[in-house]
Amino acid sequence: MRKQFLEAGKIINTHGIRGEVKIDPWTDAPEFFRKIKTLYIDGSPVKIVSARVHKSFVIASLEGVADMDSALRLKIKLVFINRDDVPLEDGAFFLQDLIGLKALDFETGDEIGTLTDIMENPAGNIYVIKAEREILVPANGPFVKEIDIDGGYIKLTLLEGM
């Protein structure tokens, strides 16, 4: 089942004296936050007044957060986005939607295990499949043959010994 609200990052500190917060984004690119108008913190909507990228972080000004003390109260809070606020291109998906999918063998259809985690590496993501043992599968074409989030599965081709 797809979650309506998705973890998008964490406020890791304040920035300056005007109440800006420094967010560690959990997205493909920090620039993604510039498209978002509302974050959800502790279940409540908070409007983004402005957001800019600084190194690999997002510096954001949030409605109702006007000074460093207010910003400091948000430190270590997770920020969420509403999936309806982010239109995706056809065939695109949120990585969080993959967690929990059944991993199936592409050729036989046999169940291999369950996708339990995604390790992000500079060379590309790695899917962690929990079976009798943990199986690490590169998230690319030769190994990943089909992803059907609505169907609840991902079809993989594994090399012998994986």
Backbone hydrogen bonds, N-H to C=O, Kabsch-Sander energy under -0.5 kcal/mol:
donor,donor_aa,acceptor,acceptor_aa,energy
6,L,4,Q,-0.5
6,L,81,I,-2.7
8,A,79,V,-3.2
9,G,79,V,-1.2
10,K,24,D,-1.6
11,I,77,K,-2.9
12,I,10,K,-0.7
12,I,22,K,-2.8
13,N,22,K,-1.2
15,H,20,E,-2.2
20,E,15,H,-0.8
21,V,60,A,-2.7
22,K,13,N,-3.1
23,I,21,V,-0.6
23,I,58,V,-3.3
24,D,10,K,-3.2
26,W,8,A,-3.2
32,F,29,A,-1.8
33,F,30,P,-1.8
34,R,31,E,-1.7
35,K,32,F,-1.7
36,I,32,F,-0.5
36,I,33,F,-0.5
39,L,46,V,-2.8
40,Y,80,F,-2.3
41,I,39,L,-0.5
41,I,44,S,-2.5
44,S,41,I,-1.9
46,V,39,L,-3.2
48,I,37,K,-2.8
49,V,47,K,-0.7
49,V,61,S,-2.8
50,S,61,S,-1.4
52,R,59,I,-2.2
54,H,57,F,-2.6
57,F,54,H,-2.3
58,V,23,I,-2.3
59,I,52,R,-3.1
60,A,21,V,-2.5
60,A,58,V,-0.6
61,S,50,S,-2.8
62,L,60,A,-0.5
63,E,47,K,-2.6
65,V,62,L,-2.0
66,A,64,G,-0.7
68,M,17,I,-0.8
71,A,67,D,-2.1
72,L,68,M,-2.7
73,R,69,D,-1.2
74,L,71,A,-1.5
75,K,72,L,-1.1
76,I,11,I,-2.9
77,K,74,L,-2.1
79,V,9,G,-2.5
80,F,40,Y,-2.1
81,I,6,L,-2.2
83,R,4,Q,-2.9
83,R,81,I,-0.5
85,D,82,N,-2.2
86,V,83,R,-1.3
92,A,89,E,-2.2
97,D,94,F,-1.7
98,L,95,L,-2.0
99,I,95,L,-0.7
100,G,115,L,-3.4
101,L,98,L,-2.3
102,K,152,G,-2.5
103,A,113,G,-3.0
104,L,102,K,-0.6
104,L,154,I,-3.0
105,D,110,D,-3.0
106,F,156,L,-3.1
109,G,105,D,-2.4
112,I,103,A,-3.8
113,G,103,A,-1.3
114,T,130,K,-1.9
115,L,101,L,-2.8
116,T,114,T,-0.7
116,T,128,V,-2.7
117,D,128,V,-1.1
119,M,126,I,-3.0
120,E,118,I,-0.5
121,N,119,M,-0.6
124,G,121,N,-1.5
126,I,119,M,-2.6
127,Y,137,V,-3.2
128,V,117,D,-2.8
129,I,127,Y,-0.6
129,I,135,I,-3.3
130,K,114,T,-3.2
130,K,128,V,-0.5
131,A,129,I,-0.7
131,A,133,R,-1.5
135,I,129,I,-2.9
137,V,127,Y,-2.7
137,V,135,I,-0.5
139,A,125,N,-2.6
140,N,138,P,-1.8
143,F,140,N,-1.7
144,V,140,N,-3.0
145,K,143,F,-0.7
145,K,155,K,-2.6
146,E,155,K,-1.5
148,D,153,Y,-2.8
152,G,148,D,-1.2
153,Y,148,D,-2.1
154,I,102,K,-2.6
155,K,146,E,-3.0
156,L,104,L,-3.0
157,T,143,F,-2.5
158,L,156,L,-0.5
162,M,159,L,-2.2
